[in-house]
Every structure is written in C-alpha cells, then in structure tokens.
C-alpha cells in the first residue's frame, strides 16, 4: 500500500511526464513538410515578410491553414508541392500561418478576413490589400499559378 506522500509524488511525476509528452506532441504538430521549408512562419514571419517587401518590392504570398484541415493537407500536397508552383513561388516572399498557433495568428487571420481553410492571399505591393485567390482546393497547379499571376498583375496597376 502506498503512503499519501508516495501517492502525491506519483501524481506529480505523472503530471510532469504528461506535460512533457504534450509539449513534444505540440512541437510535432507545428513542424511542416519540405513543401514549406524556407517560408516565413506565423505572425512573426508575416511581419518580417512585410518589412522585406517594403525594402525589396517583392510580392507576398500568405497561406493560412490549420493542422487538422484535410483540405489544407490536400492543397499542400497537390498544389504547393508541384514543381512548377514551387518554382513560381520563389518570386514571392512566402508565409505560412497556422491560425491556431496563437492569438497573434488568429488576429492576423481576422485582419485578412479568413473564413475557411485553406486560404491563400497575394499581396503584390505594400500599398495594396491582400486578396484571397484560392477559389477551390480542386485547382490544378497550372490554374493556381494563373490565378496568382492574374491577381499580381491586377494589383500592379
């Protein structure tokens, strides 16, 4: 039979182990596949991209998603991994934002007007508002790039 002190110690150990496992699992959900390597990440990354856009004039592409969203995963795997899309997006300052990563990310999603997942915005110039160009997750990589090009050209005027 365990003493009350031993029970308290065991409870503390279980809580510490559970907290550690939760922290490790949370880290695991916030790591991303190779598709998004080199992209700015979350609200802090968006702020960096905006500053770089002011310095360089490069357009910004912002991808909003959540970890649990199957449509986001499908879009990432079928469109963002396509070689022509990866090559095309090198022209942009690319940012990926997990809307559930924290309050700053949720606030940024509200400011952009995100109402569904995934969402993909183009901000061609610092003095222009970003525009959601993702019409459906069923777009082909070619259709997606054409919409990006058209929106970038529209904002350049």
C-alpha positions in Angstrom: 0.0 0.0 0.0 1.3 3.5 -0.9 1.5 6.2 1.6 -0.2 9.6 0.9 3.3 11.1 0.3 4.1 8.4 -2.3 0.8 9.0 -4.0 1.5 12.8 -4.2 4.9 12.1 -5.7 3.5 9.7 -8.2 0.8 12.2 -9.2 3.5 14.9 -9.7 5.6 12.6 -11.8 2.6 11.6 -14.0 1.7 15.3 -14.5 5.3 16.2 -15.4 5.5 13.3 -17.9 2.2 14.2 -19.4 3.1 17.8 -19.8 6.4 16.8 -21.4 4.6 14.5 -23.8 2.1 17.2 -24.6 4.8 19.7 -25.3 6.7 17.3 -27.6 3.5 16.4 -29.4 2.6 20.1 -29.9 6.1 20.6 -31.4 5.4 17.7 -33.7 2.2 19.2 -35.0 3.8 22.5 -35.7 6.6 21.2 -37.8 6.0 21.1 -41.6 6.9 19.1 -44.5 9.6 20.1 -47.0 6.9 21.9 -49.0 7.0 24.9 -46.6 10.8 24.9 -45.9 12.2 28.4 -46.5 8.8 30.1 -45.9 8.3 32.6 -43.2 6.1 31.2 -40.5 3.2 32.5 -38.5 2.5 36.1 -37.4 6.2 36.9 -36.6 7.2 35.7 -40.0 4.5 37.7 -41.7 5.9 40.9 -40.0 9.3 40.0 -41.4 7.9 39.5 -44.9 6.1 42.8 -44.8 9.3 44.6 -43.8 11.2 42.8 -46.5 8.5 43.7 -49.0 8.9 47.4 -48.1 12.7 47.1 -48.7 12.6 45.0 -51.9 9.2 45.4 -53.5 8.7 41.7 -53.8 5.1 40.4 -53.6 4.0 38.4 -50.6 2.0 35.1 -50.7 0.3 34.1 -47.5 -1.0 30.5 -46.9 -3.5 30.2 -44.0 -4.3 26.7 -42.7 -4.9 24.6 -39.6 -3.2 21.3 -38.6 -6.5 19.3 -38.6 -7.7 20.6 -42.0 -7.8 17.8 -44.6 -8.4 20.3 -47.4 -5.3 22.2 -46.4 -3.3 19.0 -46.5 -4.7 18.1 -49.9 -3.9 21.6 -51.2 -0.4 21.5 -49.8 0.3 18.0 -51.3 -1.4 18.5 -54.7 -0.6 22.2 -55.5 2.2 23.6 -53.3 4.4 20.6 -53.9 4.1 20.7 -57.7 7.5 21.7 -59.2 6.1 24.5 -61.3 4.3 26.0 -58.3 7.4 25.7 -56.1 9.5 27.4 -58.8 6.9 30.1 -59.4 6.5 30.9 -55.7 10.2 31.7 -55.5 9.3 35.1 -56.9 7.3 35.8 -53.7 8.0 36.2 -50.0 6.1 33.2 -48.9 4.4 32.9 -45.4 2.5 30.0 -43.9 0.3 30.8 -40.9 -1.3 28.2 -38.7 -4.4 30.1 -37.5 -4.5 28.0 -34.3 -0.8 28.6 -33.4 -1.7 31.5 -31.1 -3.6 34.7 -30.6 -1.4 36.7 -33.0 -2.1 34.3 -35.8 -5.8 34.3 -35.1 -5.8 38.1 -35.1 -3.9 38.1 -38.4 -6.5 35.7 -39.9 -9.3 38.1 -38.8 -7.5 41.1 -40.3 -7.2 39.2 -43.6 -10.8 38.1 -43.5 -10.1 34.4 -43.5 -13.4 32.5 -43.2 -12.4 29.0 -44.4 -9.4 26.8 -44.8 -7.1 26.7 -46.7 -6.8 30.3 -47.7 -4.1 31.7 -50.0 -3.6 35.5 -50.3 -1.5 37.6 -52.7 -0.2 41.0 -51.6 1.6 42.2 -54.7 2.5 45.7 -53.3 2.9 47.2 -49.8 0.3 49.8 -50.6 -2.3 47.2 -51.7 -4.6 45.0 -49.7 -4.1 41.3 -49.9 -6.6 39.3 -51.9 -7.6 35.7 -51.4 -7.0 33.8 -54.6 -7.9 30.3 -53.5 -11.2 29.5 -55.1 -11.2 25.8 -54.5 -8.8 23.1 -53.4 -9.6 21.3 -56.6 -7.4 23.7 -58.6 -4.7 22.3 -60.7 -1.2 23.7 -60.1 -1.4 25.4 -63.5 -4.8 27.0 -62.6 -3.4 28.1 -59.3 -0.4 29.8 -60.9 -2.6 31.5 -63.5 -4.8 33.0 -60.8 -1.7 34.1 -58.8 -0.3 35.8 -62.0 -3.6 37.5 -62.8 -4.0 38.8 -59.3 -0.4 40.0 -59.1 -0.9 41.8 -62.4 -4.2 43.4 -61.3 -2.6 44.7 -58.1 0.4 46.1 -60.0 -1.8 48.7 -61.8 
